[in-house]
Amino acid sequence: MEEIAVLIVIFGTFFGIVYLFFSTRNKERMALIEKGADASIFMKGQPKNAAPFWKVIILNLSLLLMGIGLGVFFALILDTYSGLDSDAVYPAMIFFMAGVGLFVGFNLTKKLDR
């Protein structure tokens, strides 16, 4: 029963934060429009030549998964041809190569925005 209460509190908190964010933003925008402000000020923070969000997500997710795959592959090679402990090699190589994949994805995303 406690698990259900915890889930209700977590989802309720998340819903409350999202609801307050969007309702407050909507009220602020409506107040500015009523005072005669130009609606183009709402798009100020978004560059016009920025890459679409889905391209960035797919690029980073694909590089992350390739990094995890390479990490498993390199860990298998290290485990086979060295005397290192396999319990330490596998997580270390997986996390290291996943980090390398995310770093490469970050740099490619910067280039994609140009």
N, CA, C and O atoms as a MOPAC input file, in Angstrom:
PM7 MOZYME 1SCF
protein

 N      0.81700 1    -1.19700 1     0.00000 1
 C      0.00000 1     0.00000 1     0.00000 1
 C      0.86000 1     1.26100 1     0.00000 1
 O      0.50600 1     2.27500 1    -0.60100 1
 N      2.01300 1     1.17200 1     0.69700 1
 C      2.89400 1     2.33800 1     0.75000 1
 C      3.48700 1     2.64300 1    -0.62100 1
 O      3.72100 1     3.80200 1    -0.96600 1
 N      3.73300 1     1.55900 1    -1.42000 1
 C      4.29700 1     1.75400 1    -2.74900 1
 C      3.35100 1     2.55700 1    -3.62900 1
 O      3.78400 1     3.40500 1    -4.40900 1
 N      2.06300 1     2.28800 1    -3.49900 1
 C      1.07500 1     2.99700 1    -4.30100 1
 C      1.02500 1     4.46100 1    -3.88900 1
 O      0.91600 1     5.34800 1    -4.73600 1
 N      1.10500 1     4.71100 1    -2.59500 1
 C      1.09400 1     6.09300 1    -2.11400 1
 C      2.31600 1     6.86000 1    -2.61300 1
 O      2.21400 1     8.03000 1    -2.98100 1
 N      3.46600 1     6.19700 1    -2.62400 1
 C      4.68700 1     6.84700 1    -3.11000 1
 C      4.55700 1     7.16700 1    -4.59800 1
 O      4.92700 1     8.25800 1    -5.03200 1
 N      4.03200 1     6.22000 1    -5.38200 1
 C      3.83500 1     6.46600 1    -6.80700 1
 C      2.85300 1     7.60600 1    -7.05700 1
 O      3.06600 1     8.43100 1    -7.94600 1
 N      1.79400 1     7.64900 1    -6.28300 1
 C      0.80900 1     8.73000 1    -6.43500 1
 C      1.45300 1    10.07100 1    -6.12500 1
 O      1.21600 1    11.04900 1    -6.83400 1
 N      2.26300 1    10.13100 1    -5.07800 1
 C      2.93100 1    11.38200 1    -4.72100 1
 C      3.92800 1    11.79700 1    -5.80800 1
 O      4.00600 1    12.97400 1    -6.15800 1
 N      4.68500 1    10.83900 1    -6.34100 1
 C      5.67100 1    11.15900 1    -7.37600 1
 C      4.98300 1    11.67400 1    -8.63600 1
 O      5.36800 1    12.71500 1    -9.16800 1
 N      3.96800 1    10.95400 1    -9.11800 1
 C      3.27300 1    11.39300 1   -10.32000 1
 C      2.48800 1    12.68000 1   -10.08000 1
 O      2.39200 1    13.52000 1   -10.97500 1
 N      1.93600 1    12.84000 1    -8.90200 1
 C      1.23800 1    14.08400 1    -8.58100 1
 C      2.17900 1    15.27300 1    -8.56400 1
 O      1.83000 1    16.35100 1    -9.04600 1
 N      3.35700 1    15.08700 1    -8.01800 1
 C      4.34200 1    16.16400 1    -7.99600 1
 C      4.77800 1    16.52000 1    -9.40800 1
 O      4.85300 1    17.69600 1    -9.76100 1
 N      5.06300 1    15.50900 1   -10.21200 1
 C      5.45400 1    15.75400 1   -11.59700 1
 C      4.34900 1    16.48500 1   -12.35800 1
 O      4.62400 1    17.45300 1   -13.06800 1
 N      3.10600 1    16.03100 1   -12.21700 1
 C      1.98600 1    16.68400 1   -12.89100 1
 C      1.83300 1    18.12300 1   -12.40900 1
 O      1.58900 1    19.02400 1   -13.21100 1
 N      1.97500 1    18.34200 1   -11.10400 1
 C      1.83700 1    19.69400 1   -10.56000 1
 C      2.88800 1    20.64000 1   -11.10400 1
 O      2.57900 1    21.78300 1   -11.44000 1
 N      4.12600 1    20.17800 1   -11.19500 1
 C      5.18900 1    21.02900 1   -11.71300 1
 C      4.94500 1    21.37000 1   -13.17700 1
 O      5.08400 1    22.52800 1   -13.57400 1
 N      4.58500 1    20.38100 1   -13.98100 1
 C      4.32900 1    20.62000 1   -15.40100 1
 C      3.12100 1    21.53100 1   -15.57600 1
 O      3.14100 1    22.43500 1   -16.41100 1
 N      2.07700 1    21.30000 1   -14.80000 1
 C      0.87600 1    22.13800 1   -14.90000 1
 C      1.18200 1    23.58000 1   -14.52600 1
 O      0.76800 1    24.50500 1   -15.22500 1
 N      1.90000 1    23.77500 1   -13.43300 1
 C      2.24000 1    25.14400 1   -13.03000 1
 C      3.12200 1    25.83200 1   -14.06000 1
 O      2.94400 1    27.02100 1   -14.32600 1
 N      4.05900 1    25.11400 1   -14.63700 1
 C      4.94600 1    25.70300 1   -15.64600 1
 C      4.14800 1    26.19900 1   -16.83900 1
 O      4.30400 1    27.34600 1   -17.25700 1
 N      3.28900 1    25.33800 1   -17.39500 1
 C      2.55400 1    25.72200 1   -18.59300 1
 C      1.45900 1    26.73900 1   -18.31200 1
 O      1.22200 1    27.62800 1   -19.13100 1
 N      0.79100 1    26.62800 1   -17.17700 1
 C     -0.26600 1    27.60500 1   -16.89900 1
 C      0.32200 1    28.97600 1   -16.60400 1
 O     -0.24400 1    29.98700 1   -17.01900 1
 N      1.43900 1    29.03200 1   -15.90100 1
 C      2.08200 1    30.31600 1   -15.61800 1
 C      2.61300 1    30.94400 1   -16.89700 1
 O      2.46600 1    32.14700 1   -17.11100 1
 N      3.22400 1    30.13600 1   -17.74200 1
 C      3.74600 1    30.64800 1   -19.00900 1
 C      2.61000 1    31.18600 1   -19.87400 1
 O      2.74900 1    32.22900 1   -20.51300 1
 N      1.49400 1    30.47600 1   -19.89200 1
 C      0.35400 1    30.92100 1   -20.68800 1
 C     -0.20000 1    32.24300 1   -20.14900 1
 O     -0.52700 1    33.14200 1   -20.92300 1
 N     -0.30400 1    32.35900 1   -18.82100 1
 C     -0.82500 1    33.60200 1   -18.22700 1
 C      0.10500 1    34.77000 1   -18.50900 1
 O     -0.36200 1    35.87100 1   -18.79800 1
 N      1.41900 1    34.55000 1   -18.43100 1
 C      2.37300 1    35.62300 1   -18.72000 1
 C      2.26800 1    36.06600 1   -20.17200 1
 O      2.28600 1    37.26200 1   -20.46300 1
 N      2.16000 1    35.12400 1   -21.06500 1
 C      2.05500 1    35.46300 1   -22.48500 1
 C      0.75600 1    36.19700 1   -22.79000 1
 O      0.74300 1    37.15300 1   -23.56500 1
 N     -0.33000 1    35.75100 1   -22.18200 1
 C     -1.60900 1    36.42700 1   -22.41100 1
 C     -1.57300 1    37.85400 1   -21.89200 1
 O     -2.12100 1    38.75800 1   -22.52300 1
 N     -0.92900 1    38.06600 1   -20.74300 1
 C     -0.81600 1    39.42400 1   -20.20000 1
 C      0.01600 1    40.30900 1   -21.11800 1
 O     -0.32800 1    41.47300 1   -21.32500 1
 N      1.09900 1    39.78500 1   -21.66900 1
 C      1.91500 1    40.57000 1   -22.58600 1
 C      1.17100 1    40.88400 1   -23.87200 1
 O      1.28900 1    41.98900 1   -24.40100 1
 N      0.40300 1    39.92500 1   -24.38400 1
 C     -0.35700 1    40.16500 1   -25.60600 1
 C     -1.44800 1    41.19800 1   -25.36100 1
 O     -1.71100 1    42.03200 1   -26.22800 1
 N     -2.08400 1    41.15600 1   -24.19900 1
 C     -3.12300 1    42.14100 1   -23.87200 1
 C     -2.55300 1    43.54600 1   -23.77000 1
 O     -3.24300 1    44.52300 1   -24.06400 1
 N     -1.29500 1    43.65100 1   -23.35500 1
 C     -0.65700 1    44.96900 1   -23.25600 1
 C     -0.10900 1    45.43900 1   -24.59500 1
 O      0.41000 1    46.55000 1   -24.69300 1
 N     -0.21800 1    44.60600 1   -25.63000 1
 C      0.19600 1    45.02100 1   -26.96300 1
 C      1.60000 1    44.60800 1   -27.35000 1
 O      2.14000 1    45.13500 1   -28.32300 1
 N      2.20700 1    43.69200 1   -26.63100 1
 C      3.55600 1    43.23400 1   -26.98300 1
 C      3.49800 1    42.37200 1   -28.23800 1
 O      2.49800 1    41.70000 1   -28.48900 1
 N      4.56100 1    42.39200 1   -29.01800 1
 C      4.63100 1    41.60600 1   -30.24200 1
 C      4.81900 1    40.13700 1   -29.88900 1
 O      5.59000 1    39.81200 1   -28.98700 1
 N      4.13400 1    39.26000 1   -30.57800 1
 C      4.19200 1    37.83300 1   -30.27400 1
 C      5.52900 1    37.20500 1   -30.66600 1
 O      5.82300 1    36.08500 1   -30.25000 1
 N      6.33300 1    37.89700 1   -31.44800 1
 C      7.62300 1    37.32700 1   -31.87000 1
 C      8.62400 1    37.24600 1   -30.71900 1
 O      9.63400 1    36.55400 1   -30.84200 1
 N      8.37300 1    37.92900 1   -29.61500 1
 C      9.30400 1    37.85300 1   -28.48400 1
 C      9.29200 1    36.47900 1   -27.83900 1
 O     10.22100 1    36.14600 1   -27.10300 1
 N      8.26400 1    35.66400 1   -28.09200 1
 C      8.19400 1    34.33500 1   -27.50100 1
 C      9.12100 1    33.35500 1   -28.21300 1
 O      9.45000 1    32.30900 1   -27.65400 1
 N      9.54000 1    33.66700 1   -29.40900 1
 C     10.42700 1    32.79400 1   -30.17500 1
 C     11.87400 1    33.27500 1   -30.12800 1
 O     12.69800 1    32.81000 1   -30.91600 1
 N     12.19100 1    34.17100 1   -29.24600 1
 C     13.51200 1    34.79500 1   -29.19200 1
 C     14.61300 1    33.80700 1   -28.84600 1
 O     15.71100 1    33.91400 1   -29.39100 1
 N     14.36400 1    32.85500 1   -27.96900 1
 C     15.39700 1    31.95400 1   -27.49600 1
 C     15.72300 1    30.81700 1   -28.45500 1
 O     16.68500 1    30.08400 1   -28.22300 1
 N     14.95800 1    30.65000 1   -29.51500 1
 C     15.16300 1    29.53300 1   -30.42900 1
 C     15.82500 1    30.03500 1   -31.70800 1
 O     15.21900 1    30.79500 1   -32.46300 1
 N     17.06300 1    29.61500 1   -31.95400 1
 C     17.70400 1    30.04300 1   -33.20200 1
 C     17.00800 1    29.45100 1   -34.42200 1
 O     16.49000 1    28.33500 1   -34.37400 1
 N     17.00200 1    30.20100 1   -35.50100 1
 C     16.27100 1    29.76100 1   -36.68700 1
 C     16.97100 1    28.62800 1   -37.41700 1
 O     16.31800 1    27.83800 1   -38.09900 1
 N     18.29900 1    28.53400 1   -37.28500 1
 C     19.01200 1    27.50000 1   -38.01600 1
 C     19.36900 1    26.30600 1   -37.14300 1
 O     20.23000 1    25.50900 1   -37.51600 1
 N     18.73100 1    26.16800 1   -35.99700 1
 C     19.02000 1    25.05400 1   -35.09400 1
 C     18.48400 1    23.75100 1   -35.68400 1
 O     17.47200 1    23.73600 1   -36.38500 1
 N     19.18300 1    22.66800 1   -35.38400 1
 C     18.76100 1    21.35500 1   -35.85700 1
 C     17.48400 1    20.93000 1   -35.13500 1
 O     17.29300 1    21.26800 1   -33.96700 1
 N     16.61200 1    20.19500 1   -35.81700 1
 C     15.39700 1    19.70900 1   -35.15400 1
 C     15.74300 1    18.80000 1   -33.97200 1
 O     16.75900 1    18.10600 1   -33.97300 1
 N     14.88300 1    18.82700 1   -32.98500 1
 C     15.11500 1    18.10300 1   -31.73700 1
 C     15.24000 1    16.60300 1   -31.97700 1
 O     16.06500 1    15.94600 1   -31.34300 1
 N     14.44000 1    16.05500 1   -32.87800 1
 C     14.46100 1    14.61100 1   -33.10400 1
 C     15.78000 1    14.16700 1   -33.71000 1
 O     16.23100 1    13.05300 1   -33.44600 1
 N     16.41800 1    15.02200 1   -34.52800 1
 C     17.71400 1    14.65300 1   -35.09200 1
 C     18.78300 1    14.56500 1   -34.01100 1
 O     19.63400 1    13.67600 1   -34.03600 1
 N     18.73100 1    15.47600 1   -33.08100 1
 C     19.70900 1    15.48400 1   -31.98200 1
 C     19.52000 1    14.24600 1   -31.11600 1
 O     20.50000 1    13.60900 1   -30.73000 1
 N     18.27700 1    13.89500 1   -30.80500 1
 C     17.99900 1    12.72300 1   -29.97300 1
 C     18.46300 1    11.44500 1   -30.68000 1
 O     19.11300 1    10.59800 1   -30.06700 1
 N     18.13200 1    11.30600 1   -31.95900 1
 C     18.51800 1    10.09700 1   -32.69000 1
 C     20.03500 1     9.99800 1   -32.80200 1
 O     20.59600 1     8.91400 1   -32.64800 1
 N     20.70200 1    11.11700 1   -33.06900 1
 C     22.16200 1    11.10600 1   -33.17400 1
 C     22.80600 1    10.67900 1   -31.86200 1
 O     23.67400 1     9.80700 1   -31.85000 1
 N     22.38700 1    11.28700 1   -30.76400 1
 C     22.98300 1    10.95900 1   -29.47200 1
 C     22.63300 1     9.54800 1   -29.00900 1
 O     23.47700 1     8.86300 1   -28.43100 1
 N     21.41300 1     9.10900 1   -29.25400 1
 C     21.02100 1     7.75400 1   -28.85700 1
 C     21.77500 1     6.70400 1   -29.66300 1
 O     22.20700 1     5.68900 1   -29.11800 1
 N     21.93300 1     6.94900 1   -30.95600 1
 C     22.66000 1     5.97800 1   -31.77500 1
 C     24.12600 1     5.90600 1   -31.37200 1
 O     24.69400 1     4.81600 1   -31.30200 1
 N     24.74400 1     7.05100 1   -31.10600 1
 C     26.14400 1     7.02700 1   -30.67900 1
 C     26.30800 1     6.41000 1   -29.28800 1
 O     27.31700 1     5.76100 1   -29.01300 1
 N     25.32300 1     6.60900 1   -28.41500 1
 C     25.37000 1     5.97800 1   -27.09900 1
 C     25.30200 1     4.45600 1   -27.22900 1
 O     26.07700 1     3.74300 1   -26.59100 1
 N     24.38700 1     3.96200 1   -28.04500 1
 C     24.24900 1     2.51800 1   -28.22100 1
 C     25.46400 1     1.91200 1   -28.91700 1
 O     25.88000 1     0.80300 1   -28.58200 1
 N     26.04100 1     2.63900 1   -29.89300 1
 C     27.27000 1     2.15300 1   -30.52000 1
 C     28.41900 1     2.12300 1   -29.51100 1
 O     29.24300 1     1.20900 1   -29.52800 1
 N     28.46800 1     3.12800 1   -28.63200 1
 C     29.49700 1     3.13700 1   -27.59900 1
 C     29.34700 1     1.97600 1   -26.63400 1
 O     30.34500 1     1.38800 1   -26.21700 1
 N     28.12600 1     1.63900 1   -26.27300 1
 C     27.90000 1     0.49900 1   -25.37900 1
 C     28.31500 1    -0.79900 1   -26.07500 1
 O     28.94100 1    -1.66500 1   -25.46400 1
 N     27.96600 1    -0.92700 1   -27.34500 1
 C     28.36900 1    -2.11200 1   -28.09900 1
 C     29.87900 1    -2.24100 1   -28.20300 1
 O     30.42700 1    -3.32900 1   -28.02800 1
 N     30.55200 1    -1.13200 1   -28.48600 1
 C     32.01300 1    -1.16200 1   -28.54600 1
 C     32.61700 1    -1.45600 1   -27.17900 1
 O     33.64200 1    -2.13100 1   -27.08200 1
 N     31.98800 1    -0.95400 1   -26.12900 1
 C     32.47200 1    -1.23800 1   -24.78300 1
 C     32.41700 1    -2.71300 1   -24.45700 1
 O     33.35200 1    -3.25800 1   -23.87100 1
 N     31.32200 1    -3.36900 1   -24.83100 1
 C     31.20600 1    -4.81400 1   -24.60100 1
 C     32.24800 1    -5.56000 1   -25.43100 1
 O     32.86800 1    -6.50800 1   -24.94900 1
 N     32.43700 1    -5.13400 1   -26.67300 1
 C     33.40900 1    -5.78000 1   -27.55200 1
 C     34.82900 1    -5.63600 1   -27.01300 1
 O     35.56900 1    -6.61700 1   -26.94100 1
 N     35.21400 1    -4.41600 1   -26.63400 1
 C     36.56300 1    -4.19400 1   -26.09300 1
 C     36.75000 1    -4.90900 1   -24.75900 1
 O     37.84500 1    -5.38900 1   -24.46600 1
 N     35.70700 1    -4.98600 1   -23.95500 1
 C     35.80300 1    -5.70300 1   -22.68600 1
 C     36.00600 1    -7.18900 1   -22.92400 1
 O     36.75900 1    -7.84100 1   -22.20000 1
 N     35.34100 1    -7.72400 1   -23.92900 1
 C     35.53400 1    -9.13700 1   -24.27000 1
 C     36.97000 1    -9.39300 1   -24.71600 1
 O     37.57600 1   -10.39500 1   -24.33500 1
 N     37.51100 1    -8.48300 1   -25.52500 1
 C     38.90400 1    -8.62900 1   -25.96600 1
 C     39.85300 1    -8.54400 1   -24.77700 1
 O     40.77100 1    -9.35600 1   -24.65700 1
 N     39.63900 1    -7.56200 1   -23.89400 1
 C     40.50000 1    -7.43400 1   -22.71200 1
 C     40.37800 1    -8.64000 1   -21.79000 1
 O     41.36900 1    -9.09800 1   -21.22100 1
 N     39.18100 1    -9.14100 1   -21.64900 1
 C     38.96600 1   -10.29100 1   -20.77400 1
 C     39.63500 1   -11.54200 1   -21.33800 1
 O     40.17300 1   -12.35900 1   -20.59100 1
 N     39.59800 1   -11.68100 1   -22.64500 1
 C     40.17000 1   -12.86700 1   -23.28000 1
 C     41.69300 1   -12.84000 1   -23.28500 1
 O     42.33600 1   -13.84900 1   -22.99400 1
 N     42.26800 1   -11.69700 1   -23.61200 1
 C     43.70500 1   -11.63200 1   -23.84200 1
 C     44.50600 1   -10.99300 1   -22.70800 1
 O     45.70100 1   -10.74900 1   -22.87800 1
 N     43.90500 1   -10.72300 1   -21.58800 1
 C     44.65100 1   -10.17100 1   -20.45900 1
 C     44.21300 1   -10.87600 1   -19.18300 1
 O     43.23200 1   -11.62000 1   -19.16500 1
 N     44.94500 1   -10.63000 1   -18.14500 1
 C     44.62500 1   -11.25600 1   -16.86900 1
 C     43.75400 1   -10.37400 1   -15.98700 1
 O     43.66500 1   -10.60500 1   -14.78100 1
 N     43.11500 1    -9.37300 1   -16.56800 1
 C     42.28600 1    -8.45800 1   -15.78000 1
 C     41.01100 1    -9.15900 1   -15.31100 1
 O     40.53000 1   -10.09700 1   -15.94700 1
 N     40.47900 1    -8.68800 1   -14.19500 1
 C     39.26100 1    -9.25400 1   -13.61600 1
 C     38.06400 1    -8.89000 1   -14.49200 1
 O     37.81000 1    -7.71100 1   -14.74000 1
 N     37.33800 1    -9.88500 1   -14.95300 1
 C     36.21100 1    -9.62300 1   -15.86100 1
 C     35.07300 1    -8.88400 1   -15.16200 1
 O     34.29700 1    -8.19300 1   -15.82200 1
 N     34.95800 1    -9.01500 1   -13.83400 1
 C     33.90800 1    -8.29600 1   -13.11200 1
 C     34.14600 1    -6.78500 1   -13.12900 1
 O     33.20600 1    -6.00400 1   -12.98500 1
 N     35.38300 1    -6.38400 1   -13.30200 1
 C     35.70000 1    -4.95500 1   -13.34900 1
 C     35.82500 1    -4.45000 1   -14.77800 1
 O     35.52800 1    -3.28700 1   -15.05100 1
 N     36.26300 1    -5.31000 1   -15.69400 1
 C     36.52800 1    -4.86700 1   -17.06400 1
 C     35.23100 1    -4.51900 1   -17.78900 1
 O     35.15800 1    -3.48800 1   -18.45800 1
 N     34.22100 1    -5.35000 1   -17.66900 1
 C     32.98800 1    -5.12400 1   -18.43000 1
 C     32.29900 1    -3.80700 1   -18.06700 1
 O     32.03500 1    -3.00900 1   -18.96700 1
 N     31.99400 1    -3.54000 1   -16.79000 1
 C     31.35200 1    -2.25000 1   -16.50000 1
 C     32.23700 1    -1.05600 1   -16.84800 1
 O     31.74800 1    -0.03300 1   -17.32700 1
 N     33.54500 1    -1.19100 1   -16.60600 1
 C     34.43300 1    -0.06500 1   -16.88700 1
 C     34.45200 1     0.26500 1   -18.37200 1
 O     34.35500 1     1.43500 1   -18.74200 1
 N     34.57100 1    -0.72100 1   -19.21100 1
 C     34.62200 1    -0.46700 1   -20.65000 1
 C     33.27000 1    -0.01100 1   -21.19200 1
 O     33.21200 1     0.83800 1   -22.08100 1
 N     32.19100 1    -0.56500 1   -20.66500 1
 C     30.86400 1    -0.14200 1   -21.12800 1
 C     30.63100 1     1.32500 1   -20.78700 1
 O     30.20300 1     2.09300 1   -21.64800 1
 N     30.90500 1     1.72800 1   -19.54800 1
 C     30.69500 1     3.12300 1   -19.16100 1
 C     31.66300 1     4.05900 1   -19.88200 1
 O     31.28300 1     5.16000 1   -20.28000 1
 N     32.90300 1     3.62700 1   -20.05000 1
 C     33.87800 1     4.47000 1   -20.72500 1
 C     33.48000 1     4.70700 1   -22.17900 1
 O     33.49100 1     5.84700 1   -22.64200 1
 N     33.13300 1     3.65900 1   -22.89400 1
 C     32.78800 1     3.81200 1   -24.30400 1
 C     31.43100 1     4.50700 1   -24.48100 1
 O     31.22500 1     5.21000 1   -25.47000 1
 N     30.51300 1     4.31800 1   -23.54000 1
 C     29.24900 1     5.05800 1   -23.60000 1
 C     29.51600 1     6.54600 1   -23.41300 1
 O     28.90600 1     7.37900 1   -24.08500 1
 N     30.41800 1     6.88000 1   -22.51000 1
 C     30.80000 1     8.28300 1   -22.31400 1
 C     31.46800 1     8.85900 1   -23.54400 1
 O     31.20200 1    10.00200 1   -23.91700 1
 N     32.33500 1     8.08100 1   -24.18200 1
 C     32.97400 1     8.54200 1   -25.41600 1
 C     31.91900 1     8.77600 1   -26.49700 1
 O     31.98500 1     9.76300 1   -27.22800 1
 N     30.94700 1     7.86600 1   -26.59700 1
 C     29.87700 1     8.03600 1   -27.57500 1
 C     29.05500 1     9.28400 1   -27.32400 1
 O     28.70000 1     9.98900 1   -28.26900 1
 N     28.74700 1     9.57200 1   -26.06500 1
 C     27.99000 1    10.78500 1   -25.75100 1
 C     28.81100 1    12.04400 1   -26.01300 1
 O     28.26800 1    13.06200 1   -26.44200 1
 N     30.11400 1    11.97900 1   -25.75600 1
 C     30.98100 1    13.12300 1   -26.02800 1
 C     31.05100 1    13.40100 1   -27.53400 1
 O     30.98100 1    14.55300 1   -27.96100 1
 N     31.18900 1    12.35100 1   -28.32500 1
 C     31.20400 1    12.51500 1   -29.77700 1
 C     29.85400 1    13.05700 1   -30.25000 1
 O     29.80100 1    13.92000 1   -31.12600 1
 N     28.77400 1    12.55500 1   -29.67300 1
 C     27.45000 1    13.05300 1   -30.02200 1
 C     27.27000 1    14.52000 1   -29.68500 1
 O     26.63100 1    15.25600 1   -30.43600 1
 N     27.82800 1    14.95200 1   -28.56200 1
 C     27.76100 1    16.36600 1   -28.18100 1
 C     28.49100 1    17.22300 1   -29.19900 1
 O     27.98200 1    18.26300 1   -29.61700 1
 N     29.68300 1    16.79300 1   -29.60200 1
 C     30.44800 1    17.56400 1   -30.58300 1
 C     29.77700 1    17.57500 1   -31.94800 1
 O     29.78200 1    18.60100 1   -32.62700 1
 N     29.20000 1    16.45400 1   -32.36200 1
 C     28.49300 1    16.42200 1   -33.64100 1
 C     27.21200 1    17.26600 1   -33.59500 1
 O     26.82100 1    17.85300 1   -34.60400 1
 N     26.56800 1    17.32700 1   -32.44100 1
 C     25.37000 1    18.16300 1   -32.30500 1
 C     25.73300 1    19.63500 1   -32.42700 1
 O     24.98300 1    20.41200 1   -33.01800 1
 N     26.88400 1    20.02800 1   -31.86900 1
 C     27.33200 1    21.41900 1   -32.03100 1
 C     27.57200 1    21.73900 1   -33.49700 1
 O     27.22700 1    22.82500 1   -33.96200 1
 N     28.16200 1    20.79800 1   -34.22900 1
 C     28.39400 1    21.01200 1   -35.65400 1
 C     27.08600 1    21.02300 1   -36.43200 1
 O     26.96400 1    21.73600 1   -37.42800 1
 N     26.10800 1    20.24200 1   -35.99000 1
 C     24.82000 1    20.16400 1   -36.65800 1
 C     24.05500 1    21.48600 1   -36.54300 1
 O     23.29700 1    21.85200 1   -37.44100 1
 N     24.26200 1    22.19900 1   -35.42600 1
 C     23.56800 1    23.47600 1   -35.21000 1
 C     24.13100 1    24.60400 1   -36.06500 1
 O     23.47100 1    25.62600 1   -36.25200 1
 N     25.33100 1    24.43100 1   -36.57900 1
 C     25.94100 1    25.52100 1   -37.38900 1
 C     25.41800 1    25.57600 1   -38.76100 1
 O     25.83300 1    26.42900 1   -39.54600 1

